[in-house]
């Protein structure tokens, strides 16, 4: 197994980046684009996951690193939760909500796996 020197090389960060891109793409148009509070919350959660992975990776102490990775996986879970509201409010079709939810779940799991490998 090779050493990772950049957060950009982490699989969990790449996945979180895809999640953020997906969330922004699917909140750009329609009724969801006019619900500013909802749109901001789901976008902030998706970007939070990505940014906390980056920040955690650059922390010197293991305990601090774990704290940021924990926030990152929690932010991915928040995106998952919000997709249910997105579906219930008919902001996106069920299939799109499931696609976002699956990517958020993958992000959460990859983040947890990396975090556990460092514990």
C-alpha positions in Angstrom: 0.0 0.0 0.0 1.4 3.4 -1.0 1.6 6.4 1.2 -0.9 9.2 0.4 0.6 12.7 0.5 -2.3 14.8 -0.8 -5.9 14.9 0.3 -6.8 14.9 -3.4 -5.6 11.3 -3.7 -8.0 10.1 -1.0 -10.9 8.0 -2.4 -13.2 9.4 0.2 -12.4 13.0 -0.9 -12.9 12.1 -4.5 -16.3 10.6 -3.7 -17.2 13.7 -1.6 -16.2 15.9 -4.5 -18.5 14.0 -6.8 -21.3 14.3 -4.2 -20.9 18.0 -4.0 -21.0 18.4 -7.8 -24.1 16.2 -8.0 -25.9 18.2 -5.3 -25.1 21.5 -7.0 -26.2 20.1 -10.4 -29.5 18.9 -9.1 -30.3 22.1 -7.1 -29.6 24.5 -9.9 -33.1 24.5 -11.5 -36.8 24.0 -10.6 -38.6 24.6 -7.4 -35.6 23.5 -5.3 -33.6 26.4 -6.8 -36.1 28.9 -5.3 -36.2 27.3 -1.8 -33.1 29.1 -0.7 -32.9 27.7 2.8 -33.2 24.1 1.6 -30.8 24.6 -1.3 -28.2 26.2 0.9 -28.4 23.5 3.6 -28.0 20.6 1.2 -25.2 22.3 -0.7 -23.4 23.3 2.5 -23.6 19.8 3.8 -22.2 18.3 0.7 -19.3 20.8 0.5 -18.7 20.3 4.3 -18.0 16.6 3.7 -15.4 17.4 1.1 -13.8 20.2 3.0 -13.6 18.4 6.3 -11.9 15.5 4.7 -9.3 17.9 3.3 -8.9 19.7 6.6 -8.7 16.5 8.6 -6.1 15.1 6.3 -3.8 18.1 6.8 -4.1 18.0 10.7 -1.0 16.9 12.5 -2.6 15.1 15.4 -4.4 11.8 14.9 -7.2 12.9 17.4 -7.8 16.1 15.5 -7.8 14.3 12.1 -10.4 11.8 13.4 -12.6 14.7 14.6 -12.7 16.3 11.1 -13.3 13.0 9.4 -16.2 12.3 11.8 -17.7 15.7 10.8 -17.2 14.8 7.2 -19.1 11.5 7.4 -21.8 13.2 9.5 -22.2 15.8 6.7 -22.6 13.1 4.1 -25.3 11.5 6.4 -27.0 14.9 6.5 -27.2 15.0 2.7 -28.7 11.5 2.8 -31.4 12.7 5.2 -32.2 15.8 3.1 -32.8 13.7 0.0 -35.8 12.2 1.8 -37.2 15.7 2.2 -36.2 16.5 -1.4 -38.3 13.5 -2.5 -41.2 14.3 -0.2 -41.4 17.9 -1.4 -41.2 16.7 -5.0 -38.2 18.8 -5.7 -36.6 15.9 -7.7 -37.9 12.6 -8.9 -37.3 9.6 -6.6 -34.6 8.2 -8.9 -32.5 11.4 -8.6 -32.9 11.4 -4.8 -31.8 7.8 -4.7 -28.8 8.6 -6.9 -27.7 11.4 -4.5 -28.4 9.3 -1.5 -26.3 6.4 -2.9 -23.4 8.8 -3.5 -23.7 10.3 0.0 -23.8 6.8 1.5 -20.7 5.8 -0.5 -19.0 9.0 0.7 -19.9 8.3 4.3 -18.7 4.7 4.2 -15.4 5.6 2.5 -14.8 8.3 5.0 -15.5 6.0 7.9 -13.2 3.3 6.4 -10.4 5.8 6.1 -11.0 7.2 9.6 -11.1 3.7 11.1 -7.8 2.8 9.4 -6.2 5.7 11.3 -7.6 4.9 14.7 
